[in-house]
Amino acid sequence: MIVRFPKFNFSQVRAHWSPNAEFAQKFNAASLVPAHVEPYLLKVMKLAQEKLVPGTSLHREADIFCKQEMQHMKQHIAFNRGLHDQGYEGLKPIEAKYAADLERYLKTKSLRFNLAYMEGFESISAAGCHAWFEDYVPFREGADPEVDRLWTWHLAEEFEHRSVAYDVFHAVSGLGPITGYLYRLYGYFFALVHIGKFSRKAGAYLLAKDREGMSEEELAASLAREKALGKVQLRGVLKMMRVIVSPFYDPAKRAEPKGQSAYLAAMTPSRVSGAG
């Protein structure tokens, strides 16, 4: 794992950055998540690091994890700013509720709970990498290269550091194999429902704004595209869920999405160092 600093220019990016507007808006809703969950993850991981032995490989991996997530957060905040400016101001109260939930978890929930939520989110994100590199290729055709590159880099790194939150959870939670497995499942499903509820609400708002003033034919076509996308998404979620809920689950052994490591390897040294 290494920290990369790719540069993006979102100044000309439109909300409908994919020819499939519904796909674009679903990912626009998903882009709101890192802006709020990544700061939360950084705080949780820093608390966990206080309980890890300094200088160990896991402590070092947690450092890199935090630095990668910091870059993801910064880039998605920059992208989201443009989204707000394009007439989607109604996202802000939806985001505020999600951010408040995460802040409340930090203040009122145990470190064990927050570690489980973090691990659940990371399991979801690594699964998203498979979908992006494999299932969503047809939806990405003709997409704005800046947004496509943002998500490709982000999700490739999510898969790259897929084991860190899992390993930290098991190292710090103080649970045995069976109770650790059950609590991990609790964190996964809690995060899946919580994040899913937020993303669906944001996505519904975005699509509702788009559909204002549509003709009956345009609305029918939009709904049909959304339904087709939903089937692909659900199929991918269920496929990954079967892997994640297994008592023998080990993120380090998850199959690599097609092209994931090749993409990261092909990133130029300047993009890794932040020079270009």
C-alpha positions as CSV (number, residue, x, y, z in Angstrom):
1,M,0.0,0.0,0.0
2,I,1.2,3.5,-0.8
3,V,-0.4,7.0,-0.6
4,R,-1.2,8.5,-4.0
5,F,-2.1,12.2,-4.7
6,P,-3.8,12.3,-8.1
7,K,-4.9,15.7,-9.4
8,F,-8.4,16.3,-10.7
9,N,-10.2,19.2,-12.4
10,F,-13.9,19.2,-11.7
11,S,-14.6,22.7,-12.9
12,Q,-16.3,21.6,-16.1
13,V,-17.9,18.4,-14.7
14,R,-21.7,18.3,-14.9
15,A,-24.0,16.3,-12.7
16,H,-24.9,14.0,-15.7
17,W,-21.3,13.0,-16.3
18,S,-22.3,9.7,-17.7
19,P,-24.6,9.2,-20.8
20,N,-26.8,7.2,-18.3
21,A,-28.0,10.1,-16.1
22,E,-29.4,7.7,-13.5
23,F,-26.1,5.9,-13.1
24,A,-24.4,9.3,-12.7
25,Q,-26.8,10.4,-10.1
26,K,-26.6,7.2,-8.1
27,F,-22.8,7.7,-7.9
28,N,-23.3,11.4,-7.2
29,A,-25.3,10.3,-4.1
30,A,-22.5,7.8,-3.3
31,S,-19.9,10.5,-3.6
32,L,-21.6,12.3,-0.6
33,V,-20.7,9.4,1.7
34,P,-16.8,9.8,1.7
35,A,-17.1,13.5,2.5
36,H,-18.6,12.5,5.9
37,V,-17.7,9.0,6.7
38,E,-14.0,9.4,5.9
39,P,-13.4,12.0,8.7
40,Y,-15.3,9.6,11.0
41,L,-13.0,6.7,9.9
42,L,-9.9,8.7,10.6
43,K,-11.0,9.4,14.1
44,V,-12.0,5.8,14.8
45,M,-8.7,4.5,13.4
46,K,-6.7,7.0,15.5
47,L,-8.4,5.8,18.6
48,A,-7.7,2.2,17.6
49,Q,-4.0,3.0,16.9
50,E,-3.7,4.0,20.6
51,K,-4.3,0.4,21.4
52,L,-1.9,-1.1,18.8
53,V,1.8,-1.6,19.4
54,P,3.7,1.2,17.7
55,G,6.1,0.1,15.0
56,T,4.1,-3.0,14.1
57,S,3.1,-3.7,10.5
58,L,-0.6,-3.2,11.5
59,H,0.1,0.1,13.0
60,R,2.0,1.2,9.9
61,E,-0.8,-0.1,7.6
62,A,-3.3,1.9,9.7
63,D,-1.2,5.0,9.0
64,I,-1.4,4.5,5.3
65,F,-5.1,3.6,5.5
66,C,-5.7,7.0,7.1
67,K,-3.6,8.9,4.5
68,Q,-5.4,7.2,1.6
69,E,-8.8,7.9,3.1
70,M,-7.8,11.6,3.7
71,Q,-7.1,11.9,0.0
72,H,-10.4,10.3,-0.9
73,M,-12.3,12.7,1.4
74,K,-10.6,15.8,-0.1
75,Q,-11.3,14.9,-3.7
76,H,-14.9,13.9,-3.1
77,I,-15.5,17.2,-1.1
78,A,-14.2,19.1,-4.2
79,F,-16.4,17.1,-6.5
80,N,-19.5,17.5,-4.3
81,R,-19.0,21.3,-4.1
82,G,-19.7,21.4,-7.8
83,L,-22.8,19.3,-7.4
84,H,-24.2,21.6,-4.8
85,D,-23.6,24.6,-7.1
86,Q,-25.6,23.0,-10.0
87,G,-28.9,23.4,-8.3
88,Y,-28.9,20.5,-5.8
89,E,-28.8,22.6,-2.6
90,G,-31.4,20.3,-1.1
91,L,-28.7,17.7,-0.5
92,K,-27.2,19.7,2.4
93,P,-29.9,18.8,5.0
94,I,-29.8,15.2,4.0
95,E,-26.0,15.2,4.4
96,A,-26.3,17.1,7.7
97,K,-28.4,14.3,9.2
98,Y,-25.9,11.6,8.1
99,A,-23.0,13.6,9.5
100,A,-24.8,14.1,12.8
101,D,-25.4,10.4,13.1
102,L,-21.7,9.7,12.7
103,E,-20.8,12.3,15.3
104,R,-23.3,10.8,17.7
105,Y,-21.8,7.3,17.2
106,L,-18.4,8.7,18.1
107,K,-19.7,10.4,21.3
108,T,-22.1,7.7,22.6
109,K,-21.1,4.4,21.1
110,S,-18.2,2.1,22.2
111,L,-15.0,1.9,20.3
112,R,-15.9,-1.7,19.5
113,F,-19.1,-0.5,17.8
114,N,-17.3,2.2,15.8
115,L,-14.7,-0.3,14.7
116,A,-17.4,-2.7,13.5
117,Y,-19.1,0.1,11.6
118,M,-15.8,1.0,10.0
119,E,-15.1,-2.6,9.0
120,G,-18.6,-2.8,7.6
121,F,-18.1,0.3,5.5
122,E,-14.8,-1.0,4.2
123,S,-16.4,-4.4,3.3
124,I,-19.1,-2.5,1.3
125,S,-16.5,-0.3,-0.4
126,A,-14.3,-3.2,-1.4
127,A,-17.4,-4.8,-2.9
128,G,-18.0,-1.6,-4.8
129,C,-14.7,-2.0,-6.4
130,H,-15.7,-5.2,-8.0
131,A,-18.9,-3.6,-9.3
132,W,-17.0,-0.6,-10.8
133,F,-14.3,-2.6,-12.5
134,E,-16.7,-5.3,-13.8
135,D,-20.4,-4.9,-13.6
136,Y,-20.6,-1.1,-14.3
137,V,-18.3,-1.0,-17.4
138,P,-21.2,-0.5,-19.8
139,F,-22.5,2.4,-17.7
140,R,-19.1,4.0,-17.7
141,E,-18.8,4.2,-21.5
142,G,-18.7,7.8,-22.6
143,A,-18.3,9.1,-19.0
144,D,-16.5,12.3,-18.1
145,P,-12.8,11.1,-17.7
146,E,-12.3,13.2,-14.6
147,V,-15.2,11.6,-12.7
148,D,-14.4,8.1,-14.1
149,R,-10.8,8.5,-12.9
150,L,-11.9,9.7,-9.5
151,W,-14.0,6.6,-8.8
152,T,-11.5,4.2,-10.4
153,W,-8.6,5.5,-8.2
154,H,-10.8,5.7,-5.1
155,L,-12.3,2.2,-5.4
156,A,-9.0,0.6,-6.5
157,E,-7.5,1.9,-3.3
158,E,-10.5,0.7,-1.2
159,F,-9.7,-2.8,-2.5
160,E,-6.0,-2.3,-1.9
161,H,-6.5,-1.5,1.9
162,R,-9.4,-3.9,2.3
163,S,-7.8,-5.9,5.1
164,V,-6.8,-3.0,7.4
165,A,-10.1,-2.3,9.1
166,Y,-10.8,-6.0,9.5
167,D,-7.4,-6.7,11.1
168,V,-7.7,-3.7,13.4
169,F,-11.2,-4.7,14.5
170,H,-10.1,-8.2,15.4
171,A,-6.9,-6.8,17.1
172,V,-8.6,-4.2,19.2
173,S,-12.2,-5.4,19.8
174,G,-11.3,-7.9,22.5
175,L,-13.7,-10.5,21.1
176,G,-13.0,-14.1,20.5
177,P,-13.5,-15.9,17.1
178,I,-17.2,-16.6,17.4
179,T,-18.3,-13.3,19.2
180,G,-15.9,-11.4,16.9
181,Y,-17.6,-12.9,13.8
182,L,-21.1,-12.2,15.1
183,Y,-20.2,-8.6,16.0
184,R,-18.5,-8.1,12.7
185,L,-21.8,-9.1,11.0
186,Y,-23.7,-6.7,13.2
187,G,-21.4,-3.9,12.2
188,Y,-21.7,-4.8,8.5
189,F,-25.4,-4.9,8.4
190,F,-25.8,-1.8,10.5
191,A,-23.5,0.1,8.2
192,L,-25.2,-1.4,5.1
193,V,-28.6,-0.2,6.3
194,H,-27.4,3.2,7.6
195,I,-25.3,4.1,4.6
196,G,-27.9,2.7,2.2
197,K,-30.7,4.7,3.7
198,F,-28.6,7.9,3.3
199,S,-27.5,7.1,-0.3
200,R,-31.0,6.2,-1.4
201,K,-32.5,9.4,0.1
202,A,-29.8,11.5,-1.6
203,G,-30.2,9.6,-4.9
204,A,-34.0,10.0,-4.7
205,Y,-33.7,13.7,-4.3
206,L,-31.2,14.1,-7.2
207,L,-33.5,12.1,-9.5
208,A,-36.6,13.9,-8.4
209,K,-34.9,17.2,-9.2
210,D,-34.0,15.9,-12.7
211,R,-37.5,14.6,-13.3
212,E,-39.1,18.0,-12.7
213,G,-40.6,19.1,-16.0
214,M,-39.9,15.8,-17.8
215,S,-42.5,14.6,-20.3
216,E,-44.3,11.3,-19.7
217,E,-42.0,9.7,-22.3
218,E,-38.9,11.1,-20.7
219,L,-40.0,10.1,-17.2
220,A,-40.8,6.5,-18.3
221,A,-37.4,6.2,-20.0
222,S,-35.7,7.5,-16.8
223,L,-37.6,5.1,-14.6
224,A,-36.7,2.2,-16.9
225,R,-33.0,3.0,-16.8
226,E,-33.1,3.3,-13.0
227,K,-34.8,-0.1,-12.7
228,A,-32.3,-1.7,-15.0
229,L,-29.4,-0.2,-13.0
230,G,-31.0,-1.3,-9.8
231,K,-31.1,-5.0,-10.9
232,V,-27.4,-4.8,-11.7
233,Q,-26.6,-3.2,-8.3
234,L,-28.7,-5.7,-6.3
235,R,-27.1,-8.7,-8.1
236,G,-23.7,-7.4,-7.2
237,V,-24.6,-6.6,-3.6
238,L,-26.0,-10.1,-3.0
239,K,-23.0,-11.8,-4.6
240,M,-20.6,-9.9,-2.4
241,M,-22.8,-10.4,0.7
242,R,-22.5,-14.1,0.4
243,V,-18.7,-13.7,0.6
244,I,-18.7,-11.2,3.4
245,V,-21.1,-13.0,5.8
246,S,-19.2,-16.3,5.7
247,P,-17.5,-17.3,9.0
248,F,-14.5,-18.0,6.9
249,Y,-14.4,-14.6,5.4
250,D,-10.9,-13.1,5.0
251,P,-10.7,-9.9,3.0
252,A,-7.1,-10.6,2.1
253,K,-8.3,-13.6,0.1
254,R,-10.9,-11.8,-1.9
255,A,-10.5,-12.2,-5.6
256,E,-9.0,-9.1,-7.3
257,P,-11.4,-7.1,-9.5
258,K,-10.3,-7.3,-13.2
259,G,-7.8,-4.5,-13.8
260,Q,-7.6,-3.1,-10.3
261,S,-4.0,-3.8,-9.5
262,A,-3.0,-3.0,-13.1
263,Y,-4.7,0.4,-12.8
264,L,-2.8,1.3,-9.6
265,A,0.5,0.1,-11.1
266,A,0.0,2.2,-14.2
267,M,-0.4,5.4,-12.2
268,T,2.6,7.6,-13.1
269,P,5.2,8.5,-10.4
270,S,4.1,12.1,-10.6
271,R,0.6,11.2,-9.7
272,V,1.8,9.1,-6.8
273,S,4.0,11.8,-5.5
274,G,1.4,14.5,-6.1
275,A,3.4,16.5,-8.7
276,G,0.9,16.1,-11.5
